[in-house]
Amino acid sequence: MNQALAGIRNAGMRHIIAGARALIFDVDGTLAETEEVHRRAFNEAFAEAGLDWFWDQVTYARLLRVAGGKERIRAFDQRNAVPSLTFADIADLHGIKTKRYAALIAAGDCPLRPGVRAWLAGARSRGQRLAIATTTSHGNIDALLSVALGPAWADLFEAIVAGDDVPRKKPAPDVYVEVLARLALGPADCIAVEDSGNGLIAASRAGIPVVITRSTYFSDDDFAGALLVVDDLSDIDA
């Protein structure tokens, strides 16, 4: 696509984005590149619990295809013929991981991705409504955004739906269906902002157009069907 045509397309995309009644954001990988922090927190939790587990980047990339932290622990444990962890063990281990993640985020090593702050400010200036639809937990959302956006961050979002709020996690559409219900909007009134193939599938199954901002662990996912695919949100000024 030549530069002139790219400019026309981007102008059209800006118009579509600005015309939505609500923008719905995923969190991990979308608002911030959190996955390396999550991986480090998992490994610190394993060490604290006395497990000889270690998730390198290749292993973690494979486990990210499983939605949810507790579900990833269970999937890794089930690589053995006889899994060693009970559901209670997994819950306890994930609790340790959540505390380690919050401590790492509090150290300030995970800023918002380029363009995110401008998108949020632009949406507010236009009177667009903002929401969150994520697989991660409320604790993890708060850990990240209380540092990145300040202690009153939740006031920016009319609906915040996390993975534990719904029966099924992404790629099921449940979080998006719940957000639409809370906003009392139709899917065509909204745009979802995601970074992964699972997120694209989830939002699309709910009928919501999707903007993809590529992230480190999901850059090679299949994004066919997305409204727009960019390296980060600064690539298109919304």
QUILINLIN-V47566 format. One record per residue. RES is the residue in one small letter. PSI is psi in radians with two decimals (* if undefined). Layout:
res=RES psi=PSI
res=RES psi=PSI
This chain:
res=m psi=2.20
res=n psi=2.99
res=q psi=-0.67
res=a psi=-0.79
res=l psi=-0.66
res=a psi=-0.70
res=g psi=-0.72
res=i psi=-0.78
res=r psi=-0.76
res=n psi=-0.64
res=a psi=-0.71
res=g psi=-0.70
res=m psi=-0.72
res=r psi=-0.69
res=h psi=-0.74
res=i psi=-0.81
res=i psi=-0.79
res=a psi=-0.42
res=g psi=-0.16
res=a psi=2.56
res=r psi=-0.42
res=a psi=2.54
res=l psi=2.27
res=i psi=2.09
res=f psi=2.34
res=d psi=2.97
res=v psi=-1.27
res=d psi=2.13
res=g psi=-0.40
res=t psi=-1.02
res=l psi=-0.60
res=a psi=2.68
res=e psi=1.40
res=t psi=-0.24
res=e psi=-0.61
res=e psi=-0.58
res=v psi=-0.75
res=h psi=-0.80
res=r psi=-0.78
res=r psi=-0.71
res=a psi=-0.71
res=f psi=-0.85
res=n psi=-0.65
res=e psi=-0.64
res=a psi=-0.72
res=f psi=-0.76
res=a psi=-0.74
res=e psi=-0.60
res=a psi=-0.02
res=g psi=0.34
res=l psi=2.54
res=d psi=0.56
res=w psi=2.57
res=f psi=2.19
res=w psi=1.88
res=d psi=3.11
res=q psi=-0.65
res=v psi=-0.81
res=t psi=-0.77
res=y psi=-0.68
res=a psi=-0.69
res=r psi=-0.71
res=l psi=-0.40
res=l psi=-0.26
res=r psi=-0.25
res=v psi=2.14
res=a psi=2.20
res=g psi=2.39
res=g psi=-0.82
res=k psi=-0.65
res=e psi=-0.61
res=r psi=-0.72
res=i psi=-0.79
res=r psi=-0.75
res=a psi=-0.69
res=f psi=-0.70
res=d psi=-0.59
res=q psi=0.03
res=r psi=-0.37
res=n psi=2.64
res=a psi=-0.63
res=v psi=1.75
res=p psi=2.54
res=s psi=-0.21
res=l psi=2.36
res=t psi=2.99
res=f psi=-0.66
res=a psi=-0.71
res=d psi=-0.76
res=i psi=-0.74
res=a psi=-0.75
res=d psi=-0.77
res=l psi=-0.73
res=h psi=-0.57
res=g psi=-0.72
res=i psi=-0.78
res=k psi=-0.74
res=t psi=-0.71
res=k psi=-0.72
res=r psi=-0.69
res=y psi=-0.81
res=a psi=-0.71
res=a psi=-0.71
res=l psi=-0.72
res=i psi=-0.70
res=a psi=-0.42
res=a psi=-0.17
res=g psi=0.40
res=d psi=0.21
res=c psi=1.36
res=p psi=2.91
res=l psi=2.62
res=r psi=2.76
res=p psi=2.36
res=g psi=-0.32
res=v psi=-0.85
res=r psi=-0.69
res=a psi=-0.68
res=w psi=-0.76
res=l psi=-0.77
res=a psi=-0.71
res=g psi=-0.73
res=a psi=-0.75
res=r psi=-0.69
res=s psi=-0.48
res=r psi=-0.11
res=g psi=0.28
res=q psi=2.60
res=r psi=2.61
res=l psi=2.52
res=a psi=2.89
res=i psi=2.35
res=a psi=1.88
res=t psi=2.76
res=t psi=-0.40
res=t psi=3.08
res=s psi=2.85
res=h psi=-0.65
res=g psi=-0.72
res=n psi=-0.66
res=i psi=-0.82
res=d psi=-0.71
res=a psi=-0.77
res=l psi=-0.92
res=l psi=-0.41
res=s psi=-0.49
res=v psi=-0.81
res=a psi=-0.62
res=l psi=-0.12
res=g psi=2.89
res=p psi=-0.37
res=a psi=0.40
res=w psi=-0.63
res=a psi=-0.37
res=d psi=-0.30
res=l psi=-0.40
res=f psi=2.22
res=e psi=-0.50
res=a psi=2.32
res=i psi=1.86
res=v psi=2.13
res=a psi=3.00
res=g psi=-0.62
res=d psi=-0.05
res=d psi=-0.18
res=v psi=2.80
res=p psi=-0.63
res=r psi=2.50
res=k psi=2.94
res=k psi=2.48
res=p psi=0.08
res=a psi=2.63
res=p psi=0.11
res=d psi=-0.78
res=v psi=-0.63
res=y psi=-0.68
res=v psi=-0.71
res=e psi=-0.71
res=v psi=-0.79
res=l psi=-0.71
res=a psi=-0.74
res=r psi=-0.59
res=l psi=-0.28
res=a psi=0.80
res=l psi=2.74
res=g psi=2.79
res=p psi=-0.59
res=a psi=-0.23
res=d psi=-0.15
res=c psi=2.86
res=i psi=2.31
res=a psi=2.52
res=v psi=2.06
res=e psi=2.97
res=d psi=-0.09
res=s psi=2.82
res=g psi=-0.69
res=n psi=-0.70
res=g psi=-0.71
res=l psi=-0.78
res=i psi=-0.78
res=a psi=-0.88
res=a psi=-0.70
res=s psi=-0.64
res=r psi=-0.44
res=a psi=-0.02
res=g psi=0.21
res=i psi=2.25
res=p psi=2.59
res=v psi=2.32
res=v psi=2.23
res=i psi=2.25
res=t psi=1.90
res=r psi=2.40
res=s psi=2.99
res=t psi=-0.84
res=y psi=-0.24
res=f psi=0.30
res=s psi=-0.43
res=d psi=0.14
res=d psi=2.82
res=d psi=2.00
res=f psi=0.37
res=a psi=2.33
res=g psi=-0.16
res=a psi=2.59
res=l psi=-0.68
res=l psi=2.48
res=v psi=2.14
res=v psi=2.81
res=d psi=-0.69
res=d psi=2.96
res=l psi=-0.24
res=s psi=-0.22
res=d psi=-0.37
res=i psi=2.07
res=d psi=1.86
res=a psi=*
